[in-house]
Amino acid sequence: MAPDEKRGMMDTAIAILAALIIAAISYTYFRRMEFSLGSSSSAASRMERFATADRRNVADRLGDGLMHRFGFTIEAWEHELMWAQLGNFHAGKTVGSVLGTSILYLGAGIAYIFIAHATSPVFFFALAIAAYYPYLQLKGKAGEVRKMIQRGLPEAAALIAAEMAAGSSAETAITRAASLPGPLGRMIHEAVIIAQQAGRLIFSRDMIDGVLVEHFSRYRMTHIEAFARQIDLVASKGAEGPRQMGEVARGLAREYRSEIKSESEKLGNKLLMPMTLYIFIPFMLAIFVPLFASVFISF
């Protein structure tokens, strides 16, 4: 095939792709508009349309539409989203939002490869990373919330122990702990609200798990589930409860200090790779690239 014919086919393909993108954007924009005449365009009807309008972005509508149409769920993504939203990340988003963003990134990458004829394996690797990035970001936010909760366990236990030592019941102490800032306080608050609305006991009784243990078990994290079961056990001890809760608080504090010490000892190994990538390799390149360039030029 002649070069002119190849160039003509490429121009045609680019024009078709550009037309499809413009058509999709135009359809997305104009489908939100409603044209009405006469009395139906009153202030009340406009306010009603404004209140019921779908304000989701393109990624949200795309992902939610696909999940609704095909009826599938991604349990791992839902679990990570639950954790992220506990820390006020991805507020108002759904799993479909993350999926839609991945599809948009994937589509943009495929369009770039098609237009630029970037058939190198590096571009396909970058395309896979771009499609995976929204879930990777979601997982990173969920991991941050897990660490925040783990750091807050000793403080929450100390507050509950102090309330019980002052003569408050375990129910009152856990209600006070629900006012703690951060995701752990929000998690305890959710358990208290569920118990109040459902009229159920927040602590276990007669081999039936209470709302606190049941709610914390949903998050599938060993530390918080053990924390809930410890408080659950303390609540059933009566007069011995405050003393045992104090021991629980001191035990959590010791565990946290031990973990911090262990993490500080591993810090050198964790910093080795970033230091190699961002300091050592650029330093070596800055020295040897000009040196070898001058050697090759001399021949």
C-alpha positions in Angstrom: 0.0 0.0 0.0 1.3 3.4 -1.0 2.3 5.9 1.7 -0.4 8.4 0.5 -3.1 5.7 0.8 -1.9 4.8 4.4 -1.9 8.5 5.3 -5.4 8.9 3.9 -6.7 5.9 5.8 -5.2 7.2 9.0 -6.8 10.7 8.5 -10.1 9.0 7.9 -9.8 6.8 11.1 -8.8 9.9 13.2 -11.8 11.8 11.8 -14.2 9.0 12.6 -12.8 8.6 16.1 -13.0 12.4 16.7 -16.6 12.4 15.4 -17.5 9.5 17.8 -16.0 11.3 20.8 -17.8 14.6 19.9 -21.1 12.7 19.4 -20.7 11.0 22.8 -19.9 14.3 24.6 -22.8 16.0 22.8 -25.2 13.3 23.7 -24.2 13.3 27.3 -24.7 17.1 27.5 -27.9 17.5 25.6 -29.7 14.5 27.2 -29.8 16.5 30.4 -31.7 19.3 28.7 -35.5 19.2 28.6 -37.3 21.5 26.3 -40.9 22.4 27.3 -43.4 25.0 26.2 -46.3 26.7 27.8 -47.4 26.2 31.4 -45.2 23.2 31.9 -42.2 25.6 32.0 -43.3 27.1 35.3 -41.0 27.9 38.2 -42.5 24.9 40.1 -41.8 22.5 37.3 -38.3 23.8 36.9 -37.6 23.4 40.6 -39.0 19.8 40.4 -36.7 19.0 37.5 -33.7 20.5 39.3 -34.5 18.5 42.5 -34.8 15.2 40.5 -32.0 15.8 38.0 -29.2 13.2 37.8 -26.1 15.0 38.8 -23.7 12.1 38.5 -20.7 12.5 36.3 -20.0 10.4 33.2 -17.9 7.8 35.1 -20.7 7.3 37.7 -23.4 6.8 35.1 -21.3 4.6 32.9 -20.2 2.3 35.7 -23.6 2.1 37.5 -25.3 1.5 34.2 -23.0 -1.4 33.3 -23.4 -3.0 36.8 -27.2 -2.5 36.7 -27.5 -3.9 33.1 -25.4 -7.0 33.6 -26.4 -7.5 37.3 -22.9 -8.2 38.7 -21.2 -7.1 41.8 -17.5 -6.8 42.8 -17.3 -7.8 46.5 -13.7 -6.8 47.0 -14.3 -3.3 45.6 -17.4 -2.9 47.7 -15.4 -3.9 50.9 -12.6 -1.4 50.1 -15.2 1.3 49.3 -16.9 0.7 52.6 -13.6 1.3 54.4 -12.7 4.4 52.3 -16.1 6.0 53.0 -15.6 5.4 56.7 -12.8 8.0 56.5 -15.0 10.3 54.3 -13.1 9.4 51.2 -15.1 8.7 47.9 -18.2 10.2 49.6 -21.4 9.5 47.6 -19.6 7.2 45.2 -20.4 3.6 44.4 -18.5 0.7 43.0 -19.9 1.7 39.6 -18.1 5.0 39.9 -14.7 3.3 40.3 -15.5 0.9 37.5 -16.6 3.7 35.2 -13.4 5.7 35.9 -11.4 2.6 35.0 -13.3 2.2 31.7 -12.8 5.8 30.8 -9.0 5.6 31.5 -8.9 2.4 29.5 -10.8 4.0 26.6 -8.6 7.1 26.6 -5.5 4.9 26.6 -6.8 2.7 23.7 -7.6 5.9 21.7 -4.1 7.2 22.2 -2.5 3.9 21.1 -4.7 3.9 18.1 -4.1 7.5 17.1 -0.3 7.5 17.8 0.3 4.0 16.6 2.0 3.3 19.9 2.3 -0.4 19.7 5.2 -0.8 22.0 4.7 -3.2 25.0 5.5 -0.3 27.3 2.3 1.5 26.2 0.2 -1.6 26.8 1.7 -1.9 30.3 0.9 1.7 31.0 -2.6 1.1 29.7 -3.1 -1.7 32.2 -1.8 0.5 35.0 -4.2 3.3 34.0 -7.1 1.0 34.0 -6.1 -0.5 37.4 -5.3 2.9 39.0 -8.8 3.9 40.2 -9.1 0.7 42.3 -5.5 1.1 43.4 -6.3 4.6 44.7 -9.5 3.3 46.4 -7.4 0.5 48.1 -4.8 3.1 49.2 -7.5 5.2 50.9 -9.0 2.2 52.6 -5.6 1.3 53.9 -5.1 4.8 55.3 -8.5 4.4 57.2 -7.4 1.0 58.6 -4.2 2.5 60.0 -6.1 5.5 61.5 -8.5 3.1 63.2 -5.7 0.9 64.5 -4.0 4.0 65.9 -7.2 5.1 67.6 -7.9 1.8 69.4 -5.8 2.6 72.6 -7.4 6.1 72.9 -11.0 4.7 72.6 -10.2 1.9 75.1 -8.7 4.4 77.6 -11.9 6.6 77.3 -14.2 3.7 77.9 -12.1 2.5 80.8 -12.2 6.1 82.3 -15.9 6.3 81.9 -16.5 2.9 83.5 -14.1 3.8 86.4 -16.1 6.9 87.0 -19.2 4.8 87.6 -20.8 4.8 84.1 -22.3 1.7 82.7 -20.7 0.0 79.7 -23.6 1.2 77.4 -23.0 4.8 78.5 -19.2 4.5 78.1 -19.6 3.1 74.5 -22.0 5.9 73.7 -19.5 8.5 74.9 -16.8 6.8 72.8 -19.0 7.3 69.7 -18.2 11.1 70.0 -14.5 10.5 69.3 -13.3 12.1 66.1 -12.1 10.0 63.2 -13.2 6.8 61.6 -13.2 4.7 64.8 -15.6 7.1 66.5 -17.8 7.0 63.4 -17.8 3.2 63.4 -18.9 3.1 67.1 -21.5 5.8 66.4 -23.0 3.7 63.5 -23.2 0.7 65.9 -25.0 2.8 68.5 -27.5 4.2 66.0 -28.2 0.7 64.6 -28.9 -0.6 68.1 -31.2 2.3 68.9 -33.1 2.1 65.7 -33.5 -1.7 65.7 -34.2 -1.9 69.4 -31.5 -4.4 69.9 -28.8 -4.8 72.6 -25.5 -3.4 71.8 -23.6 -6.1 73.8 -24.0 -9.8 73.4 -26.2 -11.9 75.7 -27.1 -15.6 75.9 -24.8 -16.6 73.0 -26.4 -14.0 70.7 -23.9 -11.5 69.3 -24.7 -7.9 70.1 -24.8 -5.0 67.6 -21.3 -3.9 68.4 -19.7 -7.3 67.6 -21.9 -7.8 64.6 -21.2 -4.4 63.1 -17.5 -4.5 63.7 -17.3 -8.0 62.2 -18.6 -6.6 58.9 -15.3 -4.9 58.3 -13.2 -8.1 58.5 -10.3 -6.6 60.5 -8.8 -8.7 63.3 -7.9 -5.7 65.5 -11.3 -4.1 65.7 -13.2 -7.4 65.9 -11.0 -8.4 68.9 -11.6 -4.9 70.4 -15.4 -5.3 70.1 -15.3 -8.8 71.7 -13.1 -7.5 74.6 -15.6 -4.7 75.4 -18.4 -7.2 75.0 -16.8 -9.5 77.6 -16.1 -6.6 79.9 -19.7 -5.5 79.8 -20.8 -8.9 81.2 -18.4 -8.8 84.2 -20.4 -6.4 86.4 -18.3 -4.8 89.2 -15.1 -6.3 87.7 -15.8 -4.6 84.4 -13.9 -1.3 85.1 -10.8 -3.0 86.3 -10.8 -5.4 83.3 -11.4 -2.5 80.9 -8.4 -0.7 82.3 -6.3 -3.8 81.6 -7.6 -4.0 78.1 -6.7 -0.3 77.5 -3.2 -0.8 78.9 -2.8 -4.0 76.8 -3.8 -2.1 73.6 -1.4 0.7 74.5 1.5 -1.8 74.9 0.7 -3.5 71.6 0.6 -0.2 69.8 4.0 0.9 71.3 5.5 -2.5 70.3 4.1 -2.2 66.8 5.5 1.4 66.4 8.9 0.2 67.6 8.8 -2.7 65.1 7.8 -0.4 62.3 10.6 2.1 63.2 13.2 -0.8 63.0 11.9 -1.7 59.5 12.0 1.9 58.3 15.6 1.6 56.9 14.6 -1.3 54.7 11.5 0.5 53.5 13.5 3.6 52.6 16.1 1.6 50.7 14.1 1.2 47.5 12.9 4.9 47.3 16.4 6.1 48.0 17.8 3.8 45.2 15.2 5.0 42.7 15.1 8.7 43.4 18.7 9.4 44.6 21.3 6.8 43.7 20.2 6.0 40.1 19.7 9.6 39.0 23.1 10.4 40.6 24.8 7.6 38.7 23.1 8.6 35.5 24.2 12.2 36.0 27.8 11.1 36.3 28.1 8.3 33.7 25.9 9.5 30.9 28.0 12.6 30.1 31.2 10.5 30.6 30.2 7.8 28.1 28.8 10.3 25.7 32.1 12.1 25.5 33.9 8.8 25.0 31.6 7.8 22.1 32.0 11.2 20.5 35.7 11.0 20.5 35.7 7.9 18.2 
